[in-house]
Amino acid sequence: MTKYIFVTGGVTSSLGKGIISASIAKLLQARGYRVTIQKFDPYINIDPGTLNPYEHGECYVTEDGAETDLDLGHYERFLNVPTSQANNITTGRIYQNVINKEREGAYLGKTVQVVPHITDEIKRNIRILGENGEYDIVITELGGTVGDIESLPYIEAVRQFRWEIGYSNSLVIHLTLIPFLAAAGELKTKPTQHSVKTLLEYGIQPDVLVCRTEHHLSQDLRRKIALFCNVNINAVVESIDASTIYDVPLLMLKEQLDKTVLSKLKLAQKNEPNLENWKNFLGRLKNPTSEIRIGLVGKYVELPDAYKSINESFIHAGASNECKVKVSCIHSESITDENVAERLEGLHGILVAPGFGNRGIEGKITAIKYVREKNIPFFGICLGMQCAVIEFGRNVLGLKNAHSTEMDEKTPYPVISMMEEQKKIKNKGGTMRLGAYTCDLKKGTKAALIYGKSQVTERHRHRYEFNNEYLKQYEDAGMIASGMNPDNHLVEIVELKNHPFFVAGQFHPELKSTVANPHPLFVNFVAASLAFARKK
């Protein structure tokens, strides 16, 4: 029977439930268990697809085209296993499903209520991943903090679910905070005690407490927490601040969290976790032989989570090159023709980030013109590719005022235009070109050399595309379409012939980079930037 682990949070948000969930999963996977993780988000949006990145960080897209919470990126980067639509559920989707059933008459005229109808729908979604026998353990992370009004149906559903499947088949891990009061010079356990008491009021006794802390927990403090929170002392786990999120699995291994989990779930401790590759990655990450500075040009740079997967991909690619990648975020609205040289000074490569809308677009185009002319390595993602096409059209082909119809519907040269199937769509949620699509690579191009194969799949999230009416004009001038979709002939990758590294993709390669498999485009961009740095 599939076993279930629930990860809840207390005291405050942003404690790192996603990283703890991914770390537990990594340790269990390293012991030979088949593990997956799902995230339940308490907001009423159907998915994060229509949320501003300032609100919720990046929107992570899965292979099957689901727009999901950014924590799914952590799950994939740690486990190297793709997630799907079933791995991220929101309150909006839960209520939508229940309301749809009610309209269809599925409840036979009964009064539809939070209990049992909403909680039953939550339980149904908990079970989905465990029903087909594909996984030994399903980890479910509950978003929000215990005590939040919007989280109550999830907590109640977990209480019911545990009673139904038996307590030896499920486990609750509660992530909480042990704050350090500098004035008193000591760690305080009272917030954790109150958080656990709130859980108890809802009928759930946590089995394991993972305590976020800035200082090590003494044995006396662990004993106090165990006594007042009604858990075994070996179930009080220290989660001290780490220099990188990739340290957390090893810190949890040191705390024997995996052994505690297996013991409480009555699962065999098959063998010691095989984490050699993980440790080798950390060794390269922490002992770089060189350092480069990459400029990330975007319009959401004030919030690091807006470009979470890009930043993590640079960590993977840097470790692969034994190079420390220092990412300098540059707001595209701050770049002008007059200051572009100053804003990009000292950088060894430029990545122009994805995004939507007109704000900051001219700054991106100006930055691309500068790096193209100065032979500085350039990497464009999604809108970054579209900006590269616009810039080349304006400044090389002489197509004055060339633009995307997203920004200027009346442009005389619509080198980027809306996909035909998108033109009649009014509702924005989940209607873009989403998920994995095939890309054929042109033999002899830089893209084909980078990937080392003739066909790849990459994940997409866009409505606009390269206008193929201009393709021959571009290729004759030196901008090659080195990657094309074989089914609809959409341009997926463009590159410049006579440039050390000028590659841009319509897709999002950052969504497929993991610790075990750093994305080749990032790896080669970092290598090109390193070569550029050594020439200076």
C-alpha positions in Angstrom: 0.0 0.0 0.0 1.2 3.5 -0.8 2.2 5.5 2.3 1.4 9.2 2.7 3.4 12.0 4.3 1.9 15.4 5.0 4.0 18.5 5.5 2.4 21.4 7.4 3.9 24.7 8.4 3.5 26.8 11.6 4.4 30.1 13.2 5.2 31.9 9.9 5.3 31.4 6.2 8.5 31.1 4.0 10.1 28.5 6.4 10.8 26.3 3.5 8.2 23.5 3.4 9.0 22.9 -0.2 12.7 22.4 0.4 12.0 20.1 3.4 9.5 18.1 1.4 12.0 17.8 -1.5 14.8 16.8 0.9 12.8 14.1 2.6 11.8 12.8 -0.8 15.4 12.9 -2.0 16.6 10.8 1.0 13.8 8.2 0.6 14.5 8.1 -3.2 18.2 7.5 -2.4 17.2 4.5 -0.3 15.4 3.0 -3.3 11.8 4.1 -2.7 9.6 5.5 -5.5 8.5 9.0 -4.3 6.5 11.9 -5.6 5.5 15.2 -4.0 2.3 17.3 -4.5 1.5 20.8 -3.3 -1.9 22.0 -2.1 -2.2 25.8 -2.3 -5.0 27.5 -0.3 -5.6 30.4 -2.7 -8.8 30.6 -4.8 -7.0 31.1 -8.2 -7.4 28.0 -10.3 -3.7 28.0 -10.8 -0.8 30.5 -10.7 -1.0 31.2 -14.4 -2.7 34.5 -14.1 -0.9 35.7 -11.0 1.6 38.5 -11.3 5.2 37.2 -10.4 5.3 39.9 -7.7 2.4 38.1 -6.1 3.6 34.6 -6.2 7.0 34.3 -7.8 7.5 32.4 -11.0 4.8 30.2 -12.6 6.3 26.7 -13.1 5.1 24.7 -16.1 5.1 20.9 -16.1 5.6 18.5 -19.1 1.8 18.1 -19.5 1.3 21.8 -19.6 0.1 22.6 -16.1 0.8 26.1 -14.7 1.8 25.3 -11.1 3.5 26.6 -7.9 7.2 27.3 -8.0 7.7 24.6 -5.3 7.2 22.0 -8.1 10.5 23.2 -9.5 12.2 22.3 -6.3 10.6 18.8 -6.4 11.9 18.2 -10.0 15.3 19.7 -9.4 15.9 17.5 -6.3 14.3 14.2 -7.6 15.0 14.5 -11.3 11.4 13.2 -11.8 8.8 15.1 -13.9 5.7 16.4 -12.1 2.2 16.8 -13.6 -1.2 18.5 -13.3 -1.9 16.1 -10.4 1.0 17.4 -8.4 -0.4 20.9 -7.7 -4.0 21.5 -6.5 -5.5 24.8 -5.4 -8.6 25.7 -3.5 -9.9 27.3 -6.7 -9.7 23.9 -8.5 -11.2 22.0 -5.6 -14.2 24.3 -5.4 -14.5 24.4 -9.2 -14.7 20.6 -9.3 -17.3 20.5 -6.6 -19.4 23.2 -8.1 -19.3 21.5 -11.5 -20.5 18.2 -9.9 -23.3 20.1 -8.2 -24.4 21.6 -11.5 -24.4 18.2 -13.1 -26.6 16.8 -10.3 -24.0 14.5 -8.9 -25.0 15.2 -5.3 -28.7 14.3 -5.9 -30.1 17.5 -4.5 -28.1 17.4 -1.2 -26.9 20.6 0.4 -23.3 21.0 -0.7 -21.0 21.8 2.2 -17.3 22.2 3.1 -17.7 19.0 5.1 -18.1 16.5 3.5 -18.0 17.6 -0.1 -15.0 19.9 -0.2 -13.0 17.7 2.1 -14.0 14.6 0.1 -12.7 16.3 -3.1 -9.4 17.2 -1.3 -9.0 13.5 -0.2 -9.7 12.4 -3.8 -6.9 14.5 -5.0 -4.6 13.2 -2.2 -5.2 9.7 -3.4 -4.8 10.3 -7.2 -1.0 9.9 -7.2 -1.0 6.8 -5.0 -3.8 4.9 -6.7 -1.9 3.4 -9.7 0.9 1.8 -7.8 3.5 3.9 -9.4 4.8 5.3 -6.1 5.6 3.8 -2.7 5.3 7.2 -0.9 3.4 10.3 -1.7 4.4 13.5 0.1 1.8 16.2 0.3 2.8 19.7 1.2 0.0 21.9 2.5 0.5 25.6 1.6 0.0 28.4 4.1 0.3 28.2 7.9 -1.7 26.2 10.4 -4.4 28.5 11.8 -5.1 30.3 8.5 -8.8 30.3 7.7 -8.2 29.2 4.1 -6.1 26.1 5.2 -8.8 24.7 7.5 -10.5 22.4 4.9 -7.1 20.8 4.1 -6.3 20.2 7.7 -9.7 18.6 8.2 -9.3 16.5 5.1 -5.9 15.2 6.3 -7.4 14.3 9.7 -10.2 12.3 8.0 -7.8 10.7 5.5 -5.4 9.5 8.2 -8.3 7.9 10.1 -9.5 6.2 6.9 -6.2 4.6 5.8 -4.7 3.9 9.2 -2.2 5.9 11.2 0.7 3.5 10.4 0.2 4.3 6.7 0.5 8.1 7.1 2.7 10.7 8.8 2.4 14.4 9.6 5.6 16.4 9.6 5.2 19.9 11.1 7.7 22.5 10.1 8.0 25.3 12.6 10.2 28.1 13.8 12.4 28.3 16.9 13.2 32.1 17.0 16.3 33.5 18.6 15.8 36.6 20.8 19.0 38.5 20.7 18.1 40.7 23.7 17.5 37.6 25.8 20.3 35.6 24.1 18.2 32.4 23.8 16.1 30.3 21.6 12.3 30.4 22.3 10.1 27.3 21.9 6.7 28.9 22.8 5.7 29.8 19.2 6.3 26.1 18.3 4.2 24.9 21.3 1.3 27.2 20.3 1.5 26.1 16.6 1.3 22.4 17.7 -1.6 23.2 20.0 -3.4 24.7 17.1 -2.9 21.6 15.1 -4.1 19.5 18.1 -7.3 21.6 18.3 -8.0 20.5 14.7 -7.5 16.9 15.6 -4.0 16.3 14.3 -1.0 15.2 16.4 2.2 15.8 14.4 4.5 12.8 14.3 7.7 14.8 13.5 8.7 18.4 14.2 11.2 20.0 11.9 12.5 23.1 13.7 13.9 26.0 11.6 16.6 27.7 13.6 19.6 30.0 13.4 21.4 28.3 16.2 21.9 24.6 17.1 19.2 23.0 19.4 20.6 21.7 22.6 19.5 18.3 23.9 17.7 20.1 26.8 15.8 22.2 24.3 14.9 19.2 22.2 13.6 17.4 25.3 11.5 20.5 26.2 10.0 20.6 22.7 9.3 16.9 22.7 7.6 17.0 26.2 5.3 20.0 25.5 4.5 19.0 21.9 3.9 15.3 22.7 6.4 13.8 20.3 9.4 11.5 20.7 12.7 13.3 21.3 14.2 11.6 18.2 11.3 13.2 16.2 12.5 16.7 17.1 14.6 17.6 14.0 16.9 20.6 13.8 16.8 22.4 10.5 19.5 25.0 10.8 20.1 27.8 8.2 22.2 26.5 5.3 24.4 28.2 2.8 22.5 26.6 -0.1 19.2 24.7 -0.3 21.2 21.8 -1.7 22.8 21.2 1.7 19.4 20.5 3.3 19.1 16.8 2.3 22.5 16.1 3.9 21.5 18.1 7.0 18.3 16.0 7.2 20.4 12.8 6.7 22.6 13.9 9.7 19.4 14.4 11.8 18.3 10.8 10.7 15.0 12.2 9.5 14.7 9.5 6.8 15.2 6.7 9.5 12.5 8.3 11.7 10.1 8.6 8.8 10.6 5.0 7.7 10.3 3.7 11.3 7.0 5.5 11.8 5.6 4.3 8.5 6.7 0.8 9.3 8.8 0.6 6.1 12.1 -1.3 5.8 15.3 0.7 5.9 16.4 -0.9 2.6 19.9 0.4 2.5 21.9 3.5 3.3 21.0 6.4 1.0 23.2 6.6 -2.1 24.0 10.3 -2.3 27.4 10.2 -4.0 26.4 12.2 -7.1 24.7 14.7 -4.8 27.8 15.1 -2.8 29.9 15.4 -5.9 27.6 18.2 -7.1 27.9 20.0 -3.8 31.7 19.6 -3.9 31.9 21.3 -7.3 29.4 24.0 -6.2 31.3 24.9 -3.1 34.8 24.7 -4.6 34.8 26.7 -7.8 38.0 27.3 -9.7 36.8 30.5 -11.4 34.1 33.1 -11.2 31.9 35.0 -13.7 29.2 37.7 -13.6 26.1 37.2 -15.6 23.5 40.0 -16.1 19.9 38.9 -15.8 17.9 41.6 -17.6 14.2 41.5 -16.6 11.4 43.5 -15.2 10.6 41.5 -12.0 14.1 41.6 -10.6 13.0 43.1 -7.2 11.6 39.6 -6.3 14.2 36.8 -6.7 11.5 34.1 -6.8 10.2 35.6 -10.1 13.2 34.0 -11.8 13.7 31.1 -9.4 14.3 28.4 -12.0 16.7 30.6 -14.0 18.8 31.3 -10.9 18.8 27.6 -9.9 19.8 26.6 -13.5 22.8 28.9 -13.2 23.8 27.1 -10.0 23.6 23.7 -11.8 25.5 25.0 -14.8 28.1 26.7 -12.6 28.8 23.5 -10.7 29.1 21.7 -14.0 31.7 24.2 -15.1 33.4 24.3 -11.7 32.6 28.0 -11.8 30.8 30.4 -9.4 28.1 32.3 -11.3 27.3 35.6 -9.8 24.0 36.8 -11.2 23.5 40.5 -11.3 19.8 41.5 -11.7 19.3 44.5 -13.9 15.9 46.1 -14.3 15.2 46.5 -18.0 13.4 49.8 -17.4 16.7 51.2 -16.2 18.5 50.6 -19.5 18.7 53.3 -22.1 20.8 54.0 -25.2 22.8 56.5 -23.2 23.6 54.2 -20.2 23.6 50.7 -21.6 27.5 50.4 -21.6 27.6 51.6 -18.0 24.7 49.3 -16.9 26.3 46.2 -18.5 29.9 47.0 -17.6 31.9 44.1 -16.1 29.5 41.4 -17.1 30.7 38.3 -19.0 27.3 37.3 -20.4 23.7 38.6 -20.6 20.5 36.6 -20.2 17.3 38.4 -21.2 14.5 37.0 -19.2 10.9 35.9 -20.1 7.9 38.0 -19.3 4.7 39.6 -20.7 3.7 43.1 -21.6 5.2 46.3 -22.9 6.9 47.5 -19.7 10.7 47.4 -19.9 10.7 46.0 -23.4 12.9 48.7 -25.0 15.5 48.3 -22.3 15.8 44.6 -23.2 16.1 45.4 -26.9 18.8 48.0 -26.2 20.8 45.5 -24.1 20.6 42.9 -26.8 21.8 45.4 -29.4 24.8 46.2 -27.2 25.9 42.6 -26.6 25.3 41.6 -30.2 27.6 44.4 -31.4 30.2 43.8 -28.6 30.3 40.0 -29.1 29.3 39.4 -25.5 27.7 36.0 -24.9 23.9 36.3 -25.0 21.1 33.9 -24.0 17.4 34.8 -24.6 14.4 33.0 -23.1 10.9 33.3 -24.5 10.3 37.0 -24.6 14.1 37.3 -24.6 14.1 35.5 -27.9 11.4 37.7 -29.3 13.3 40.8 -28.3 16.4 39.4 -30.1 14.3 39.0 -33.2 12.9 42.5 -32.9 16.3 44.0 -32.3 17.8 42.3 -35.3 14.9 43.3 -37.5 15.3 47.0 -36.6 19.0 47.4 -36.5 20.3 44.8 -39.1 17.5 44.3 -41.6 16.5 48.0 -41.4 12.8 47.2 -40.6 12.1 50.5 -38.8 9.6 50.1 -35.9 9.6 46.3 -36.2 7.9 44.9 -33.2 5.7 42.2 -31.6 1.9 42.6 -32.1 1.7 42.0 -28.3 3.3 45.5 -27.8 2.2 47.3 -31.0 -0.8 45.9 -32.9 -0.2 48.4 -35.8 3.5 47.8 -36.3 4.4 47.9 -40.0 6.7 44.9 -39.5 5.1 42.3 -37.2 8.2 40.1 -36.9 6.6 38.6 -33.7 2.9 37.9 -34.0 0.1 36.0 -32.2 -0.3 32.3 -32.9 -3.4 31.7 -35.0 -5.1 29.4 -32.4 -4.7 32.1 -29.8 -6.5 34.9 -31.6 -10.0 34.0 -30.6 -9.2 33.3 -26.9 -10.6 35.7 -24.3 -10.1 33.9 -21.0 -6.4 34.0 -20.1 -6.1 31.1 -17.7 -4.3 28.0 -19.1 -4.8 29.0 -22.7 -1.3 29.6 -23.9 0.9 27.1 -25.7 1.8 25.2 -22.6 4.0 22.1 -21.8 6.4 20.0 -23.8 6.7 20.3 -27.5 9.2 18.7 -30.0 12.0 20.7 -31.6 14.0 19.6 -34.6 17.6 20.9 -34.6 19.3 22.0 -37.8 22.5 20.0 -38.5 25.7 21.9 -38.0 24.2 24.7 -35.9 25.4 25.7 -32.4 22.1 24.4 -31.0 22.6 21.0 -32.5 26.2 20.9 -31.1 25.0 22.0 -27.7 22.3 19.3 -27.4 24.3 16.6 -29.2 21.2 15.3 -30.8 18.8 16.1 -33.7 15.5 16.3 -31.8 14.6 17.5 -28.3 11.5 18.4 -26.3 11.2 21.6 -24.3 8.5 23.3 -22.2 6.6 26.3 -23.5 4.4 29.1 -22.1 3.6 31.8 -24.7 1.0 33.1 -27.1 3.2 34.9 -29.6 5.7 33.5 -32.1 8.3 34.3 -34.8 6.5 35.4 -37.9 7.7 33.0 -40.6 6.9 35.5 -43.4 10.2 37.1 -42.4 12.2 33.9 -41.9 14.2 33.9 -45.2 15.1 37.6 -44.8 16.5 36.9 -41.3 18.4 33.8 -42.4 19.9 35.6 -45.4 21.2 38.2 -43.0 22.8 35.7 -40.5 20.1 35.0 -37.9 19.4 31.3 -38.3 16.4 29.3 -37.2 18.4 26.4 -35.7 15.4 24.8 -34.0 11.9 24.3 -35.5 8.8 22.5 -34.4 8.2 19.6 -36.8 4.4 19.8 -36.7 3.6 23.5 -37.2 7.0 24.8 -38.2 7.2 27.4 -35.4 10.7 28.8 -34.9 11.9 27.4 -31.5 15.6 28.6 -31.5 17.4 31.4 -33.2 21.2 31.9 -33.3 23.7 34.2 -35.0 26.3 32.7 -37.3 29.3 35.0 -36.5 29.0 35.5 -32.8 30.8 33.6 -29.9 27.4 32.8 -28.3 24.1 34.3 -29.3 21.4 31.8 -28.8 17.7 32.3 -27.9 14.8 29.9 -27.4 11.0 30.4 -27.5 10.7 27.8 -24.8 11.8 27.7 -21.1 14.9 25.6 -20.7 15.2 26.6 -17.0 12.2 24.4 -16.3 14.1 21.2 -17.2 17.4 21.8 -15.4 18.1 19.6 -12.4 21.0 18.7 -10.1 21.4 15.4 -11.9 20.9 16.9 -15.4 22.0 20.6 -15.8 20.4 22.0 -18.9 22.9 22.0 -21.8 22.0 25.5 -23.0 22.8 26.9 -19.5 26.0 24.8 -19.2 27.2 26.1 -22.6 26.2 29.7 -22.0 28.2 29.6 -18.7 31.2 28.0 -20.6 31.0 30.7 -23.3 30.8 33.5 -20.6 33.8 31.9 -18.8 35.8 31.9 -22.1 34.8 35.6 -22.7 35.9 36.5 -19.1 39.3 34.8 -19.7 39.9 36.9 -22.8 39.3 40.2 -21.1 
